[in-house]
Amino acid sequence: MNTTIRLRQILALGTALAGLATSSAALAQQQAADTPAKSATEENQTGDIVVTARFREESLQQVPIAITALNGSALAEKNLNTIQDISRLVPTVDFRDGASNKDRTIFVRGIGTITTSPGVEASVSVVLDGVVLTRPGQATLDLMDVERVEVLRGPQGTLFGKNASAGVINVVTKKPTSTPTAEVQASLFEGGEVRVGGRVAGPIVADKLLFSISGLYANFDGNQVNLTTGNTINGYRRYGGRAKLVYDDGGPVKITLSGDYLKTRDDVPNGTFVASTRVLYPTNALQPNATLAAILAAGGITPSLTNRTVRSTFDSTVNDKNFGGSAQIDIELPGEFGLTSISAYRRWNNVQHQDYDATDRLTAPGITGSQVAGEDFGTVETRQFSQELRLTSPAGRFVDYVVGLYYLDATTAEVYRRTITRLESGVPVVYPGIADYGITSRNMAAFGEATFNFSERFRAILGGRIINDRLTFRHERTSNVPAGGVPGITPNIANRGESSKTDWSGRVGLQYDFSDDLHSYATLSRGYKGQAYSVSFNMPQASTQVLDPETSTAIEVGLKGSLFDRLLSFSLAAYKTRFNGFQANFPAVFLGAISTRLTNAGSVNSKGIELDATLRPSRNLRLSTAMAFTDAKIDQFICPSGTTCPNYDGQPLPFAPKFKGNIEGAYTVPLGGDYELEFASDYTYKSATQYQITQNPDTIQPAFGIWNASVALAKGKAWELRGLVKNITNRDYSSFLANGNVSGVVRFVPRDVSRYFGVMASAKF
């Protein structure tokens, strides 16, 4: 409460000072020249947005890809620090939340991979400074020291590989500077959220050796309460750093060494109950669960879409280490060719401790039924080595091209312990189980893409990638359960498997420039995601069969450009993508508890229209919008072998709202000298969204909108003080709705579930 009062006093004082400064500036008749409103995108000196989506610097308007480029500094000013955060800015991007970041994942255009198995890759690839992150959990990194984030939509397998069948998130971090620089940032928000960061950069040896070092500490106490422990939960603590060393003496060879480390601890609960119903498979009917309802009532929990309290036996926690390093060598060859080598090694260690049933009791007074209680403890260790070589031709010739070779070797090892307690003749009986399993993946590829410049305005694109995958798994589970098993644990098994396959992805297309400021394109792409294994704690014997690859065919047309002397810039894209062999996680009741199974679920399609537009009515005013209409549906659903299920054909895919969009504006008021005042606001709307492929009516998030605003006082680029308010209308919503492990429906609560205030300060030297 005291923190809230202090924050509001600070904001009130800041607003009053800003108002006084504005009045003084008006009396002085605005002695300073106009200062342009800040952009959320990365721009060069000519005002063009610059991206490296095709391994060379290009204007975004001339790249034949539906792509959004987000400026790292602008993201930080909005307190958007993770990929989950930026999904609010890009309408066709969504994010699956969860108690463990091991199970979180990204969706683009309604397509993503939901699974707990390490034997399958994500449909959306995350690339950090040219290095592909192999596991979805690695992508939950903090966006510290980031220059820009590029979101490439649609299949990108030609240049980025097999786990880019739905899109790519390309994260580019800041480079060292040739002059000494230093910057610090600090922020304080309601709810015990603190963020402190800093960066120093400059020359070690003038004109030869440059460096940069950045560090971060962030903490959020949480916005939920566990009634059993009395603790505030659903928060995080993370700290880490990044370092870069660049050798560049002006000669043909440039060497960049990079390293980063991030440690995170969060206490996201294993679901917050919104309903006590349970799903009956295979009919998919909803049935009230009197036992769960009584247990929740006895614990003081009222399940609803706005419930934020839990009563679990202990606080679920996840401890995570995400780190690695890379060496990039760029060589200028004769004839203006460029050769790039990127060697990288990364590790990801994850330890999770979760309350399996998300309650603190087996039964409740006045009822005869009971449920199982469980405690999960798991460890994940991923190691990956990758090597990429690519040759880039000079730009501006008849044929511009990039060709390359890629190698990846990755290993994931998991150990998962589950202890189940259930009442037998009124006596609690404990059944422990442990599973030790892992995956080894090797990927080799040769790729290339060429642009044929038939004229200054007309071009053709042709690219392809040949991919060879080798995937092996091992799995061994031991337990003391009876032959029939108990809910949550099956008897002992030991399995191994191996598969290998060669396949391809590719793209062809045409580009035509109507003028220097108006560009069009049409592309046909094939995406590929490799074979997979459904490997998890409760892996049954039947899951040893390898899943077929997931392939996609996409048609996309786009129009990009600027009008009225660059007063208005826009990007418009329309697409249709069909996926065959769609790899999906399908839930089912297994031994009395809800389990999941990775399966080839048939064919699905995603089609839609996307618009990004920016209007600059004056030098000081900037208005922008991003909107997407997405129609992602199941064409033909194939039930897992040995099961039956309802007809899901024609139903929407999870994480695929029909409409999502945002609008934002910023206005800068010069105050005289180098001082300026900025007013900014944004609003995001998301239509009703189904979060389960089984079409559970209790897992639909109703439509909602979030309104944010900020005011900032700055002195040029030297310093800035900003006050923010998030979720002005105090709109409650869920970032994810899911079936509970034992029964019921649970929600996951986002950071901005309610209105909160904060202040941010930054300075550069």
N, C-alpha and C positions, 0 to 999 in steps of 0.2 A: 504493500500500500504506500509506504514512504517513497519507494522508487517511482511509483506512478505519479505522486504529487510533485516530486522533483522534476521529472521529465516534462510534465505539463507546464510547470513554472518556467523551465528553460525555453520551451517552445513559445510560450506567451511572450517572454522577454525578447526572444529572437524575432518574433513577428512584429513587436512594437518597434524594435530597432530598425528592422527592415522598412517599416512604414515611415519612420522618421528620415531614414536615408533617402527613400524615394521622394519625399516632399522636398528635402534639401536639394536633391538633384534637379527637380522641376524648377525650383527658384533659380538655380544656376544655369538653367536652359540647356541642360545636357551637354556639358563642355566636351565630353569624350565622344569619339566616333562610335558609330553603331557597332555592336559586337554580335556576331551571328549566334542564333540559338544552337545548342549542342545537338549533335547527331548521335543516334544509337547505333550507327553503322560505321564501318571503317572506310575512310576516304583518303585519297591522295591529294596533292596540292591543287589539282584541277577540279576537285569535288567529286570525282568518280569513286565508286566503291571498289576496292581492290581485293581480290580473292586469289587463292592458290589451289583451287579445287582440281585443276588439271596439271599440277606440278610446275606451273609457271605463273608469274604475276599477270593477271588479266583484269580488265574491267568487268564487274559483275554483269553489266548489261550485255556484254558480248559472249558470255559463257552459255552454251546451249543446255543448261541444267536449271531446274527449279531450285533456287538456292537463296537462303537468307543469311546475311552476314551481320553479326552482332558485335558491337564494340565492347571490349572488356571493361573500360572505364565507365561506360554508360550502364553496364550491368551492375557494377559495384555500387553506383550511385542509387540504384533501385533496390539494393540489398538482395540481389539475385546472384547467388554464389554457387549453385550446383546446376547440373543439367535438368534435374527435376524443377528447379526454379524457372529456368528459361523456357520450359515447355509451356509456360503461361503466355509467352510472347509470340511463339510460333504456332499458329492455329492447327497445323497438321501434325504436331508433335504432342504425344501424351506420355504419361509415366505411370508405371505400376508400382505402388508403394508396398511396404511389407515390414514385418517385425525385424527381419534381417536383410541387410543390403545384398546378401548373397542371392536373394530371390527377387530383387527389384529389377525392372527392365524398361526399355524405351520402346515406344511405338511411333511409327511414322505412317501417315495415311491409313490408320487403323490396323497396321500390320506390326506384330511383334511376337516374341517367343516367350511364353510363360512356362517355366519349369524349374524344378529344384535339382534336376539332373545335370551333372557336369559333362554328360555325354552329348550335349547338343549346344550349338552356338546360337548367339542372338541373331535376329534378322536385321538389326540396325548396328552398324559398326561404329565404335568410338575410336578416334585416332588422335593421339597426343604427340604433337611435334613430329609427325610422320611415322609414329609407331602404333600399330594396331593393338588394342587391348583385347585379350582373348575371352575374358570372362565378364558377364554383365555386371557383377559386383564391383569390378575395377572401375567402372564408369561412374560410380557414385562419388568420385573425387571432388574436392573443392576447387573452384575455378580461381585459384590465387595466381596473381602475376600473369594474367591472361591478356594478350593483345586483342584477339578476336575469336569468335566461335562461328564456324560456317556450318550451316545445316543444309545438307544436300538431300533432296527428296526423290524417291524412286530408286530403282535398281542402280547400283554404282559398282558392280562387280568387276567391270573392265579394268579400272585402275586401283580399286581398293580391296578386291578379294572376295572370298566366298561368303563372309558373314556381313555382306552389305546388300542383301537382296531387297531390302526395303528402304535403305537410306544410309547416310553417314553423318555423324557429328564430328567435325574436324576442329580440334582445339589447337590454337596456335598461341604459344606463350611469348612474352616480351623478349626482345633481344638486348644484349649489352649495348651501351652507348659509347661513342667515341669521346665524349666529354664527361667529367665527373658529375653525377647526379645522385640525388637521394630523395626519397619520398616516404611519408608515413601516413597511415590511415587509422582512424579509431571511430568506433560507433557504439552507441548504447541504446538499447531498446527495452520497452516494458517486457516483463516476463523473465528478467535476468539474462537477456541476450547481450553479449559483449563480443566485439570483434576488433582485433588490433593486428595491423600488418605493417610491414616496412620493406623497403628495397633500396639497395645501393648498387651503383653501376659506374663503370668508367674504364679508363685505360690502366693497365699494369705497365705495359711498355707502349709508349706513344706510337700510334699508327701500325701496331703489330699485334698486341695482345690485349684483349678486352675481357671484362668480367661483369657478372651481375650476381647478386645474392639477395634472395627475398625470404621473408619469414612470416608466419601467420599463427595467431592463437584465436580461437572462437569458442564461445560457450553459450548454450541456451538451456535454462533450467527445465523448461517443459511447460506444457499447458494442459496436462491431465493429472489425475490423482489416483493412486492405488489405495483403496480404503483399507486393505489388509495391512500394508506396511506404513501407511500414512505419508508416503513419499510423493513428491511432485515428479512426474515422469513424462516421457515423450520428448525428451531433450537430447542434447549432444554436447560433447566436448571434443575438439580437434585441434591439433597443432602440427606444423610441418614447415618445410622450406624447399626452395629450389635454387640451384646454382648453375650458371653457365660460364663457359670459358671459350672465347673465340680467338683463333689465330688467323690473322689476315694482314699480310704485309703488302697487299696490292698486287701480288703475283697471281699465278694461275691456280694456286691451291688455297682453299679456305677450310679450316677445321673447327667444328663446333662440338664441344663436350658438354653434356647436360646430365644433371642428376636431380631427383626429387624424392621427397619422403613425406608421407602424411599418416598420422596416427589418429584414429577416430574411436570414440566410445559413445554409443547411444543407448537409450533405454526405452525404445519404442515398444509398447505393449503388444502382445500376440493377439491383437484384436480387441475391439471395444463393442460390446453387444448392442445391436440395433433391433434384434428380433430373436425370440426363442423357438421359432419354427424350425423344422428340419425338412430336408429334401428327401423324398422317397425315390430311389432309383430302381428300375429304369423308367418309371412313369413320370418322374420329375414333378410329382404332386407335392404340395406343401402340407405338412401335418404339424399341428401344435405339439410341442414337447413339454408335457406337464412337469417332468422331472427337472429340466433345465429352468423352466419358468419359476418353479418353487425355489430352486437353488439361488437364482438371481434375486428373487424377492427377499429371501432370508438374508442375503448379503447387502441389501439396501440398494440394489441396482435396478433401475427402470430402463429397460431397453428401448431405444428410439433412435431416429436419425440425427438427433442432437445430443445424444448421451456422450459424456466425456469422462466418466468414472469407470474404473475397473475394480474388481476384487479378485486378484490372483494371489496364489500362495506366496510368490516372491516377484520382484521386479525383473522382467526379462531384459537382458543386456546383450550387446554385441561389441566386441573389441576388434579393431580392424587396423592392419598395417598395409599400406599401398606404396611401393617404392620401386625405383629402377633408375637406369642410366642408359645413355645412348651416345654414340660417336657418329657424327655426320661429316663426311668429307666431300666437298664440292670442288671439282676440277674443271677449269676452262680449257677445252681442247682446241686445237687449230680448227679454223673455219667456223668459230663461234658456237661449237657444240659444247654441251655441258654434261659431265658425268657426276652422278651423285651416288654415294654409298652411305647407307644407314644401318649401323649395327646396334642392336639393343638387347638388354637383358632386364627383365622385370620380375618382381615377386609380389604376391598378394597373400597375406595371412589373415584368416578370419576365425574368430572364436565366438560362438553364440551359446547363450544359456537362456532357454525359453520355457515358459509355463505352457505345456502342450494343450491343456483343456481350458486355460484362461479363467479358471475359477479357483476357489480355495476350499472346496468341500465336495464330498462324494454324494451326499444326499441332503435332504432338508426335513425339518419336523413336519409331521402330518402326511408324509407320502411314503409309499412302499418302494418306489423305484429308486434307482441309483445310476450314476454314470461313472465312467473311468476318470481317473486323474493321472496326469503324466508330467514328467520333467525331461526336457531334452537338453543335451549338451553336445555340441558339435564343433569340429575344427576343420578348416579348409586351408590347404596350402597349394598355391599355384605358382609355377615357375615357367617362364617362357623366354626363348631366345629367337630373335628374328634377324634376318639379313636381307636387305633390299639393294639392288643395283639398278639404276636407270640411266638411260642416255636420252638427252633432250636436244632436239635439233634447233637451229636458229629459227627465229620467228620471221615471218614476212616473205618466205619463199613459196613456191608452188605447193610444196608439201611440208607442213609442220607436223612433227611427230614426237612421241615419247615411247620408248620401248624399255623393257626391264625384265629382271628375274627376281623371284621372291622365294624365301625359305623361312619356315616357322616350325619350331619344335616346342611343344607345350605339354606340361604334365600337371594334373590336378589330383591331389590325394585328399580324401575326406575320411574322418572317423566320427561316427555319430552314435551317441549313447542315448537310449530312451528307457526310462523307468516308468512302468504302468502300475497303478494301484487300483484295485477294484474290490468291491464287497462280495464275499462269497460266504453265504449263510450268516450274514451280518458281521463278518470278520474281514478287515482289510488284508488283502494278500498282494504282495509286491512281486512284479515280474520285470526283471531287467533284461535288456537286449543291447547288443553292440554290433555295428556294421562297419567294416573297413573296406573301402572301395576307392577306385580311382580310374582316371582316363589318361591315355597318352595319345597326343595328336601330332601328326606331321603333315605339313602342307608345303607343296612345291608348285610354283607357277611361273609361266612366262606370259608376258602381257605387252600390249601395244595399242596405241590409238593415234590415228593420223587425221589431219585436216587438209583437204584438198582445196586450195584457193583458186577456183576457176576464174574469178574476177575479184575486184575489190569488194563487191557486194554479195557474191554468190559462192558458197562453200559447201563441201560435203564432208561427212564424218564417218570414219570406219575404224572400229576397234574391237579387240577380243582378248580373252584370257583363257589359257589352257591350265587346268587345275588338276593336280593329283593329290588325293587325300588318303592317309592311312590312319585308322582309328582303332585303338585297342582299349579294352576295359577289363577290370577285375572286380570281384565283389564277394565278400564273405561275411555272413551274419551268424552270430551265435546268441542263443537266448535259452532261458529255462522254461519257456512256455510249453503247455501241453501240445500234443500233435495237431490239434485243431487251431492252435494259436489263441491269442486274446486280442481284443480291440486295440489296434496300434502296433502290435508286434506279431510277426509270423515266425514259424519255426526256422531251424538252421538251414542255410543253403550256402553253396559255393559255386560261383559262376565265372566264366571267362569268355571273351569273344574278341574277334578281330575282323576288320573289313578294310577294303581298299577300293578306290574308284577314281577314274579319270573322267572329267567332264569339262564344260566350258561355260563362259558367259560372254556377252558381247553387246555392241551397240552400233547402229547405223543411223545416219541422220542427214538432214539438209539445213542450211542456214541461209537466210536472205536478209540483207540490210535495205530497208526501204529508203533510209537516209542515214546520215551520220549519227542521228539520235533515235532511230527506230529500227529495232532488230527483231527478227522472227526465227523460229526454229521448229523442226519436227523430228522426233527420234523414235526408233523402235529398239527396245532393249530386252535382253534375256538375262535374268538373274539366276543365281545358283547358290544354294546352301546345302552343305554336304550331308552325308549319311549321319545317323545319330543312334545312340543307345539310351534307353530309359533306365538310368542307374540311380537308385535312391535307397534310403534306409529300408523301406518295406518292399524292395524289389522282389517280385515273384519269379518263379522259374521261367514262366512264359515270356518274360521281358528280355530274354537273351537274344531275341531276334533283332537284327539291325533294321532301323527305319530307313525307308527310301529317302533320297535327296528331295529337297523342296525347290522347285523351279518356278520362275515367274516370267511372264511376257508382258511388257509394258509399252503402250503407245502414249506419247506425250507431244503436245503442241504448245508453243509459248510465244508471247509477244512481250518484248521489253523495250523500254525507252524513256525518253524525256520529251516534254512539250513546253511550249511557251518560254523558250530560252531557259530551259531547265527549271522553270517554276514548279513543274509537276514531273515527278519521275514515278515509274510504275513497272510492275512485273506481273504478267497474267499467264497462268498455265492451266491447261485442261489435260486430264490423263485418264487412262483406263488400264488397270493391271489385273491379270489373272494369275493365281497361284495354284499349282498342282502339287499333290503330295504334301499339303499344308501340315506342318509339324505343330501339334497343339497338345496342351495338357488337358486331359479329360478327367473330371472327378467321378468317383464312384464309391459306394459304401463297401468297405473291405473288412471283414471280421467285425462288423458292428461299428466301425469308425470310418470317417471320410478319408479316402486316400486319393491319389492322383496317378495318372498313367500317361506317359508321353506316347503319342500315336500319330500316324499319318491320317489326318482327319478328312481327307478328300480335297475338294477344290473350293476356293473362295475368290472373290474379286473385290477390287476397290477402284472406285472412279470418283472424279470430283473436279472442282474448279477452285483455284487459289488466286488471291489477289494481294499484292503488296503495293502500297502507294504512299508517296510523300509529297506534301504540298508546302511550298515556302512562299507564302504571300508577301513576306517582307524579310529583310535580313535578320530580324530579331525573332521572328515567329516561325515555328516549324510544327506542322501537323502531319501525322502519319497513321496509317491503318494497315492491318493485316487480317484477311478474312479467308475462310475456307468452308466450302460445302463438300462434305465427304459422304459417299454412299458405299460403305464396306459391308458386304453380306456373304453369307455362306451359300455357295452354289449347290454343292452336293456333299452332305456330311456322311462319313463312313464311321460307324461305331467300332470301337476296339474289338478285336477278335474275342469271341466268347461272351459278348455282352449284347444287350438290346437297349435301345434308347429312343426317345421321341423323334419325330421328324423335325430337324433343325433347318432344313433347306429354306432359304429365303430370309432367315433371321439375321439380325445385325451381328457383326463381330464385336467382341468386347473392346473397350477403349477407342471407340469410333463414333464420337458425337456427330450428328448430322451437320451441325453448324457450330463453328467456334470462331471468334474474332476479337480483336482488340483495337482500340483507338487511343492515341495519346497525343499530347500537345505540350510544347514548351515555349515560353515567351521570356525573352531576356530584356531587362531594362538597364541601360547604361546609367551609372550614378556619378560619373565624373572621374577623371584620372583613369586608373585601371579597374575601378570597382564596378561591379555589375550585380544585378539581382535577377534570379531566375525563378519563374513560377512554372511548375510542371504538374501534369495530371494524366492518369491513364485509366481506362475501363476495359475489363475483359469479360466476355460473355461466352458461356458454354451450354449448349443444349443438353437435354436429358441423355444420359450415357449408361448403357448396360455394361457391367463389369465382369459378367460370367458368360462363357460360351453356352452354358446349359440354360440360359434365359430365365434364371430365377427372378421372379418379380420383385423380390426383396433386395436385389442387388442392383437396382437402377437408381443412379443419382439424379434427382430432379434438376432441371435447368437452373442456373444461377449466374450472377454477375458480381464481380469484385471491382471496387473503385478505390484507387489510391491517389495520393497527391503529395507534393513536396514544395518547399521554398528554400532557396539557397542564396547566400551572400558570398561573393568571391572577389578576389583581387587577382585579375588576370589568370595565369596558371600557377601563381605562387601558393594560394591557399583557398579553401572553400569550407564553409559551414552550412550544413543542410539539415533541415527538419523535415521529417516524413510522418505521414499517417497512412497505415495500411488498412484495407477493408473498412472504409469509412462508414458504410451502412451496416456493419456488424453482421454480415451474411454468413451463416453457418453452412458448411458443406463437408463432404467426405472426399478424400483423395483416392480412396479405394474401398470397395465393398466386396466381401467374400464370404463363403461358407465357413463356419467354424470347424476346427479340427474334429471335435466330437459331435457337436450339434449347434444349431442356431446360425445367425448371420451376424458378422462383425464388420466394423468400420475401422478405417485408419484416419486419424485426425491431422490435418495439415497445420503448418506454422501459423498461417493467416486465417485460422478458423474464426477468429474474432478480431475486432478493431484493436490496434495497438499503435503507440507512438514511439518515435525515436529521433536521435540526433546523430549526425555523422560529421566528422571533421577530417580534412586531408591537407597536406602541405607538401610542396616540392622545393628542393633546394638546388 
